[in-house]
Amino acid sequence: MNKNVCMFVWNHFTNDARVLRECTALTEAGYDVDLICIHDPDDKDLLMEEEINGFRVKRVKRYPDLYLKSKEWRKSLSKLKRKVMNNKLLMIPLIPLGIVALPLLILYKLIGLFLKKTNLMKVYIRFMIFARMIKEGLNKNYDIYHSNDLNTLPQGYICNLMKRKKLIYDSHEVQTDRTGYVGKQYYYLEKFLIKKINRMIMTTDTRAEYTADLYHIDKPEVIHNYPFYREVKDKVDLYKIADVPQDEPILLYQGGIQEGRGIEKVVEAIPYFDRGIVVFLGDGKIKPKIMDMVKEMNLSDKVRFVPKVPVNDLPKYTKNAYLGFQVLQNICFNHYSTLSNKLFEYMMADVPVIASDFPEIKRIVDGEGTGVTVNTEDSKEIAKGVNELLSDKGKWLEYQLKCKKAKNIYNWEKEKEKFIDIYRDVLEV
């Protein structure tokens, strides 16, 4: 008989590649999988329930009914206000009603202000999502609960406590070092709940060793974020799209244009590049700032900006690059300990990299010979790495060949076998 798995994730499950890979792998291995996540009412095309790759996705409501009704009331009041302002005669019959309703409106405004200032409404909304996830997790007889990250571990713990089954904790990051996770309460919560799980999974050895030392536990299992193996044969003509001369190599940065990604350092390094056009493929919060920086440094002839493209089409763009930038900065331990997806996106397209000299990244890039690692705080060192690949075509060809070999090792088809073994071990205990 198939074993039933209940997996939790605190997002809408529209672009979570790791969770998609894991749920698909479990389904292929014969497990019956339900993924419980959160519905997005702003996305009209997003279903409350659907089947993807053989597993079921169940989305709980994001907002309580009371909150949604209050939003409807506010909209109705706004419409009425506009009508009255456009037709002053409507004010006459509403004056008595206004006198009666005024204290209620004042009270409503005061309650709204109080909830906003104290964050109580936000807490209430999150608590109701939490409760709905637990309710969904108790609706069926599951053999294993699987919590992705600390924000769903309490749900898994409570369901497991009531059902007396198995609990796996899959921590995608160092939870005490995440953006928005400020305060000792997260440390104490994780410390308490880690003692209640059957197995813990993390994404890199550095993170697993850090967590083992932090909580004095056995080293968590490591399941890397390796992508599916891919041979990229088709190309989208990025030269044409970005208006890059055919005789210039494309030096590609792809991904979110955000703080801490080393993008400013790449721009600072451009004047030192022997040749090439830098293409920033993607969007993000600091994109306007980077565009201004390029103009101020008079680098517009050496830089191109291309909007983000669908993730499934991305490899066809990547394939045009002579080299790719993966230049995260050490702004937090999560960055320092990461093994970035971008590294493998370049690898799958046979593109050598200029990469951060962090331990996990260095282990792959230097160990497999797929590019050059640099100190990403030093723009001149970035330029030195770029020029090394630009000036030595033989070395570049060697790195490209090693990318082709490395992707036969660092892919999900290999990694998922370890993941399924963890499930088998947990069920046997």
C-alpha positions in Angstrom: 0.0 0.0 0.0 1.3 3.5 -0.9 2.5 5.7 2.0 0.8 9.0 2.4 2.8 12.2 2.7 1.6 15.6 3.8 4.0 18.4 2.9 3.7 22.0 4.1 5.2 25.1 2.5 4.5 28.8 3.4 4.0 30.2 -0.1 1.6 30.1 -3.1 3.6 27.3 -4.8 3.8 29.0 -8.1 7.6 28.9 -8.5 9.2 26.8 -5.7 11.5 24.6 -7.7 12.9 22.6 -4.8 9.4 21.7 -3.4 8.3 20.8 -6.9 11.3 18.5 -7.4 10.8 16.8 -4.1 7.0 16.2 -4.4 7.5 14.9 -8.0 10.3 12.5 -6.8 8.1 11.1 -4.0 5.2 10.6 -6.4 7.5 8.8 -8.9 8.7 6.6 -6.0 5.1 5.5 -5.3 4.2 7.9 -2.4 0.8 9.5 -2.3 1.6 13.2 -1.8 -0.5 16.2 -0.7 1.2 19.6 -0.7 -0.5 22.2 1.6 0.3 25.8 0.8 -1.4 29.2 0.7 -3.9 30.6 -1.9 -3.3 34.0 -3.4 -6.7 35.8 -3.9 -5.1 38.4 -6.2 -4.2 35.7 -8.7 -7.5 34.9 -10.4 -6.0 31.9 -12.3 -4.6 30.2 -9.1 -6.7 27.2 -8.1 -7.5 26.2 -4.6 -6.8 22.6 -5.5 -5.0 21.1 -8.5 -2.9 18.2 -9.5 0.7 18.7 -10.6 3.0 15.9 -11.8 0.8 13.3 -10.0 0.7 15.0 -6.6 -2.2 17.1 -5.2 -1.8 20.8 -4.3 -4.2 22.1 -1.6 -4.2 25.8 -1.0 -5.7 27.2 2.2 -7.4 30.6 2.2 -5.0 33.5 2.9 -7.5 35.9 4.5 -10.2 35.2 7.1 -13.8 35.8 6.1 -14.1 38.8 8.5 -11.1 40.5 6.9 -12.5 40.0 3.4 -16.0 41.3 4.5 -14.3 44.4 6.1 -12.6 45.1 2.7 -15.9 44.8 0.9 -17.5 47.3 3.4 -14.6 49.7 2.9 -15.1 49.5 -0.9 -18.9 50.1 -0.5 -18.3 53.1 1.7 -15.8 54.5 -0.8 -18.3 54.1 -3.7 -21.1 55.8 -1.6 -18.7 58.6 -0.7 -17.9 59.2 -4.4 -21.6 59.2 -5.4 -22.4 61.7 -2.6 -19.6 64.0 -3.6 -20.7 63.9 -7.2 -24.3 64.6 -6.3 -24.7 66.9 -3.3 -28.5 66.4 -3.2 -27.9 62.8 -2.0 -26.4 64.3 1.2 -29.8 65.6 2.4 -31.5 62.2 3.2 -28.1 60.8 4.4 -27.7 63.5 7.1 -29.8 61.7 9.8 -28.1 58.4 8.9 -24.7 60.0 9.2 -25.5 61.4 12.6 -26.5 57.9 13.9 -23.6 56.1 12.1 -20.9 58.7 13.0 -19.9 57.1 16.4 -19.8 53.7 14.7 -17.6 55.0 11.9 -15.3 56.7 14.4 -15.1 53.4 16.4 -14.4 51.5 13.2 -11.6 53.9 12.2 -10.1 53.7 15.7 -10.2 49.9 15.7 -8.6 49.8 12.2 -5.8 52.2 13.4 -5.2 50.1 16.5 -4.9 46.9 14.5 -2.5 48.6 12.1 -0.3 50.1 14.8 -0.1 46.9 16.9 0.2 44.5 13.9 -2.7 42.5 15.4 -4.5 42.1 12.1 -1.3 40.7 10.5 -0.9 38.3 13.4 -4.5 37.2 13.2 -4.2 36.6 9.4 -1.1 34.5 9.9 -2.6 32.6 12.8 -5.7 31.7 10.7 -3.5 30.4 7.9 -1.5 28.4 10.4 -4.8 26.9 11.8 -6.2 26.1 8.4 -2.9 24.3 7.5 -3.2 22.2 10.6 -6.8 21.4 9.9 -6.0 20.3 6.4 -3.1 18.2 7.7 -5.4 16.3 10.1 -8.1 15.6 7.4 -6.3 12.4 6.3 -4.3 9.6 7.7 -0.7 10.5 6.7 2.3 8.4 7.4 4.9 11.3 7.1 4.6 15.1 7.6 7.2 17.2 5.8 7.7 20.8 6.9 9.6 23.1 4.6 11.3 25.8 6.7 10.6 27.0 10.2 7.4 28.8 9.3 5.7 25.4 8.7 7.5 23.3 11.3 4.9 24.1 14.1 2.1 22.9 11.8 4.0 19.6 11.1 4.8 19.2 14.8 1.2 19.7 16.0 -0.2 17.3 13.3 2.4 14.7 14.1 1.8 15.1 17.8 -1.9 14.3 17.3 -1.4 11.5 14.8 1.8 9.9 16.2 3.5 9.5 12.8 6.8 10.7 11.4 8.1 14.3 10.9 10.8 15.5 8.5 12.1 19.1 8.7 13.4 20.5 5.4 15.3 23.8 6.2 16.1 25.6 3.0 18.1 28.3 4.8 19.7 29.0 8.1 16.5 30.0 9.8 18.1 32.3 12.4 19.8 34.3 9.7 16.9 34.9 7.3 15.6 38.3 6.3 12.7 39.1 8.6 13.6 36.5 11.2 15.0 38.9 13.8 15.0 38.0 17.4 15.9 35.1 19.7 12.4 33.7 19.6 13.2 32.0 16.3 16.3 30.4 17.7 14.4 29.0 20.8 11.5 27.9 18.6 13.7 25.9 16.3 15.8 24.6 19.1 12.7 23.2 20.8 11.1 21.7 17.7 14.3 20.2 16.3 14.2 17.8 19.3 10.8 16.6 18.1 11.5 15.6 14.5 12.6 12.3 13.0 15.0 13.7 10.4 16.3 17.1 9.4 17.4 18.1 5.8 19.4 21.1 4.8 20.7 22.4 1.4 24.5 22.5 2.0 27.1 20.9 4.2 28.2 24.3 5.6 24.7 25.0 6.8 24.2 21.5 8.1 27.5 21.6 10.1 26.6 25.1 11.4 23.2 23.9 12.6 24.6 20.8 14.2 27.1 22.9 16.2 24.4 25.5 17.1 21.9 23.0 18.5 24.3 20.2 19.5 22.6 17.7 17.3 23.7 15.1 14.7 24.5 16.7 11.4 21.4 17.1 9.3 21.1 15.2 6.0 22.1 17.3 2.9 19.9 17.4 -0.2 21.3 20.0 -2.6 19.3 22.3 -4.8 20.6 20.7 -8.0 18.5 21.3 -11.1 17.2 18.7 -13.5 19.9 17.5 -16.0 19.5 19.5 -19.2 21.1 19.6 -22.6 20.4 23.1 -24.0 20.3 22.8 -27.8 18.1 25.7 -28.8 19.1 29.3 -28.5 17.2 32.6 -28.4 19.2 35.2 -30.2 20.3 37.3 -27.2 22.8 39.2 -29.4 19.9 40.5 -31.5 17.6 41.2 -28.5 20.3 43.1 -26.5 21.8 44.7 -29.6 25.3 43.3 -29.0 27.8 43.3 -31.9 28.6 39.7 -33.0 32.3 40.1 -32.4 31.8 41.0 -28.7 31.5 38.2 -26.1 28.4 38.4 -23.9 29.3 38.6 -20.2 26.0 37.6 -18.6 24.4 38.3 -15.2 21.0 36.6 -15.0 18.6 36.7 -12.1 17.1 39.1 -9.6 18.8 42.6 -9.6 18.9 42.8 -5.8 21.1 44.0 -3.0 23.9 41.7 -2.0 24.2 40.0 -5.4 27.5 41.8 -6.3 26.0 43.7 -9.2 27.4 47.1 -8.2 30.9 45.5 -8.1 30.5 44.1 -11.6 29.6 47.6 -12.9 32.6 49.0 -11.1 34.8 46.3 -12.7 33.6 47.0 -16.3 36.1 49.7 -17.1 38.9 47.1 -16.5 37.5 44.5 -18.8 39.6 43.9 -22.0 36.5 43.5 -24.1 32.9 42.2 -24.0 29.4 43.5 -23.4 27.8 43.0 -20.0 24.1 41.9 -20.2 21.9 42.1 -17.1 19.1 39.7 -17.8 16.4 40.2 -15.1 14.5 42.7 -13.0 14.6 43.7 -9.4 14.5 46.4 -6.7 17.8 48.0 -7.5 17.6 47.9 -11.3 16.9 51.7 -11.6 19.9 52.4 -9.3 22.2 50.1 -11.4 20.9 51.8 -14.7 21.7 55.2 -13.2 25.2 54.0 -12.1 25.9 52.8 -15.6 25.0 56.2 -17.0 27.0 58.1 -14.4 30.1 56.0 -15.2 29.6 56.5 -19.0 29.3 52.7 -19.6 26.1 52.6 -21.6 28.0 51.4 -24.7 29.3 48.4 -22.6 26.1 47.4 -20.8 22.7 46.1 -21.9 19.6 45.6 -19.8 17.1 42.9 -20.8 13.8 42.2 -18.8 13.4 38.9 -17.1 12.1 36.0 -19.2 10.1 32.9 -18.3 12.1 30.5 -16.2 11.6 27.6 -18.7 13.0 29.8 -21.5 16.0 31.1 -19.5 18.5 28.4 -20.6 18.0 29.4 -24.3 19.2 32.9 -23.4 22.0 31.6 -21.1 23.5 29.6 -24.0 24.6 32.8 -25.7 27.0 33.8 -22.9 30.7 33.6 -23.0 30.8 33.6 -19.2 28.3 34.1 -16.4 28.5 36.1 -13.2 27.6 34.5 -9.8 29.0 37.1 -7.5 27.1 37.0 -4.2 28.4 39.2 -1.5 29.0 38.1 2.1 26.2 40.1 3.7 24.9 37.3 5.8 25.6 33.7 6.7 22.9 32.4 4.3 24.8 34.0 1.4 28.2 32.8 2.7 26.9 29.2 3.0 24.8 29.0 -0.1 25.2 26.9 -3.2 23.4 29.2 -5.6 20.9 27.8 -8.2 22.5 30.3 -10.7 25.8 28.4 -10.6 24.0 25.3 -12.0 21.9 27.3 -14.5 25.2 28.4 -16.1 26.6 24.8 -15.8 23.6 23.3 -17.6 24.2 25.7 -20.5 27.9 24.9 -20.6 28.9 28.5 -19.6 32.0 29.0 -17.4 31.5 31.3 -14.4 33.1 34.1 -12.4 31.9 33.1 -8.9 32.1 34.0 -5.3 34.9 32.4 -3.3 32.6 31.0 -0.6 33.2 27.5 0.6 30.3 25.7 -1.1 30.7 27.5 -4.4 34.5 27.2 -4.4 34.2 23.5 -3.8 32.2 23.1 -7.1 33.8 25.8 -9.3 37.5 25.1 -8.3 37.0 21.4 -7.6 35.4 20.7 -11.0 37.2 23.4 -12.9 34.0 25.2 -14.2 35.3 28.7 -13.9 37.1 31.2 -11.7 36.4 32.1 -8.0 37.0 35.7 -6.9 36.7 38.0 -3.9 33.4 39.7 -4.8 34.2 42.7 -2.7 37.1 43.6 -5.0 36.0 44.9 -8.4 39.6 44.6 -9.7 39.7 41.0 -8.8 36.4 40.4 -10.6 38.0 42.1 -13.7 41.1 40.0 -13.4 39.0 36.8 -13.4 37.0 38.0 -16.5 40.2 39.0 -18.4 41.7 35.6 -17.6 38.8 33.9 -19.5 38.8 36.5 -22.3 42.5 36.3 -23.0 43.0 32.5 -22.8 40.6 30.8 -25.2 42.2 27.4 -24.4 41.5 27.7 -20.7 37.9 28.9 -21.5 37.3 25.8 -23.7 38.7 23.6 -20.9 36.2 25.2 -18.4 33.4 24.7 -20.9 34.2 21.1 -21.4 34.3 20.6 -17.6 30.9 22.2 -17.3 29.6 19.5 -19.7 31.1 16.8 -17.4 30.1 18.4 -14.1 26.4 18.6 -15.0 26.4 14.8 -15.2 27.2 14.8 -11.4 25.4 17.9 -10.1 21.8 17.2 -11.2 18.5 16.3 -9.5 18.3 12.9 -11.1 21.3 11.8 -9.0 20.3 13.8 -5.9 16.8 12.6 -5.7 18.0 9.0 -5.0 19.5 10.3 -1.7 16.2 12.1 -0.9 14.1 9.0 -1.4 16.5 7.0 0.8 15.8 9.4 3.6 12.1 8.6 3.4 12.7 4.9 3.4 15.0 5.1 6.4 12.5 7.3 8.4 9.6 4.8 7.7 11.8 1.8 8.7 12.6 3.3 12.1 
